[in-house]
Amino acid sequence: YHNLEGPLECFRRDVEKAALTRKPSKASEVVVQDIEGVLSHFDCGRRAEFDEAWQRVVPEAIRSSVDGRALALRLEAHFAIFRARQALQVGRELDAKQLQVDLEPFRAFLSGRGMDEACAEESLMPLFALPFVQRPHRQPHVSGIFTAKWLQDLRRDVEATLRTQQPQLPLLYGLWDPQQDCPSDATAWRSRWAE
């Protein structure tokens, strides 16, 4: 490429020296671990740990956006019905008193938050009824929140939001293919740049 063989060779040596051909950078490793940790807390219903990690990984600008606030509402519902969903999965009937206790933080969240443009989304409307109906898992307009599909959609959206925070490798690294043996002749590097 423009007869710049020296810079290519230097880049190749630096990539090998930094071991970037065999492992991601430390920054990437930490972010990936954070993402996996947040998802694990989500899956296990560990709300306090999830909230702490979510605050650390997801920037305020994303959390305060319309989509971020809508996602926060869905997350609040998820943690509010976590134990109820587990009981339903094993075929147990929900204890109405326990469900109301579990829904109390969600009710407080709804009361303190007020209505905003994130709440205008039609798919979120059943969430507002959740803490106020008896046996919500049996109510047609609210029961969808207890389904595996609703949970899978929420998890997918949480993971997508988290993955946006994962650092991308610079495109320049795409020129260096660690799986390919490095041909020593300069024409091979020129053909690689020509691609």
Solvent accessible surface area in square Angstrom, and as a share of the most:
residue,aa,sasa,rsa
1,Y,108,0.41
2,H,136,0.61
3,N,122,0.63
4,L,93,0.46
5,E,67,0.30
6,G,42,0.41
7,P,80,0.50
8,L,7,0.04
9,E,61,0.27
10,C,60,0.36
11,F,33,0.14
12,R,47,0.17
13,R,123,0.45
14,D,87,0.45
15,V,4,0.03
16,E,68,0.30
17,K,178,0.75
18,A,56,0.44
19,A,20,0.16
20,L,53,0.26
21,T,26,0.15
22,R,178,0.65
23,K,99,0.42
24,P,71,0.44
25,S,43,0.27
26,K,148,0.63
27,A,65,0.51
28,S,14,0.09
29,E,51,0.23
30,V,82,0.47
31,V,34,0.20
32,V,52,0.30
33,Q,123,0.55
34,D,32,0.16
35,I,0,0.00
36,E,85,0.38
37,G,25,0.24
38,V,0,0.00
39,L,4,0.02
40,S,44,0.28
41,H,38,0.17
42,F,2,0.01
43,D,68,0.35
44,C,66,0.40
45,G,21,0.20
46,R,89,0.32
47,R,73,0.27
48,A,77,0.59
49,E,79,0.35
50,F,2,0.01
51,D,54,0.28
52,E,119,0.54
53,A,5,0.04
54,W,21,0.07
55,Q,100,0.44
56,R,141,0.51
57,V,18,0.10
58,V,1,0.01
59,P,57,0.36
60,E,103,0.46
61,A,78,0.61
62,I,57,0.29
63,R,48,0.18
64,S,48,0.31
65,S,44,0.28
66,V,64,0.37
67,D,114,0.59
68,G,9,0.09
69,R,58,0.21
70,A,10,0.07
71,L,12,0.06
72,A,34,0.26
73,L,1,0.00
74,R,39,0.14
75,L,10,0.05
76,E,27,0.12
77,A,0,0.00
78,H,2,0.01
79,F,21,0.09
80,A,5,0.04
81,I,0,0.00
82,F,30,0.12
83,R,129,0.47
84,A,7,0.05
85,R,8,0.03
86,Q,88,0.39
87,A,8,0.06
88,L,53,0.26
89,Q,124,0.55
90,V,105,0.61
91,G,68,0.65
92,R,153,0.56
93,E,81,0.36
94,L,21,0.10
95,D,89,0.46
96,A,56,0.44
97,K,164,0.70
98,Q,67,0.30
99,L,8,0.04
100,Q,47,0.21
101,V,97,0.56
102,D,25,0.13
103,L,0,0.00
104,E,84,0.38
105,P,72,0.45
106,F,0,0.00
107,R,56,0.21
108,A,59,0.46
109,F,51,0.21
110,L,21,0.10
111,S,88,0.57
112,G,72,0.69
113,R,56,0.21
114,G,37,0.36
115,M,143,0.64
116,D,42,0.22
117,E,104,0.47
118,A,3,0.02
119,C,1,0.00
120,A,76,0.59
121,E,91,0.41
122,E,145,0.65
123,S,76,0.49
124,L,3,0.02
125,M,80,0.36
126,P,38,0.24
127,L,1,0.01
128,F,40,0.17
129,A,36,0.28
130,L,0,0.00
131,P,1,0.01
132,F,127,0.53
133,V,40,0.23
134,Q,121,0.54
135,R,117,0.43
136,P,0,0.00
137,H,25,0.11
138,R,139,0.51
139,Q,67,0.30
140,P,112,0.71
141,H,156,0.69
142,V,4,0.02
143,S,33,0.21
144,G,36,0.34
145,I,6,0.03
146,F,21,0.09
147,T,61,0.36
148,A,60,0.47
149,K,137,0.58
150,W,40,0.14
151,L,40,0.20
152,Q,117,0.52
153,D,36,0.19
154,L,0,0.00
155,R,75,0.28
156,R,142,0.52
157,D,39,0.20
158,V,0,0.00
159,E,49,0.22
160,A,56,0.43
161,T,24,0.14
162,L,0,0.00
163,R,77,0.28
164,T,96,0.56
165,Q,46,0.20
166,Q,50,0.22
167,P,58,0.37
168,Q,149,0.66
169,L,108,0.54
170,P,78,0.49
171,L,171,0.85
172,L,87,0.43
173,Y,61,0.23
174,G,58,0.56
175,L,43,0.21
176,W,21,0.08
177,D,50,0.26
178,P,62,0.39
179,Q,162,0.72
180,Q,91,0.40
181,D,131,0.68
182,C,47,0.28
183,P,58,0.36
184,S,116,0.75
185,D,80,0.42
186,A,35,0.27
187,T,88,0.51
188,A,26,0.20
189,W,28,0.10
190,R,87,0.32
191,S,65,0.42
192,R,58,0.21
193,W,68,0.24
194,A,86,0.67
195,E,160,0.72
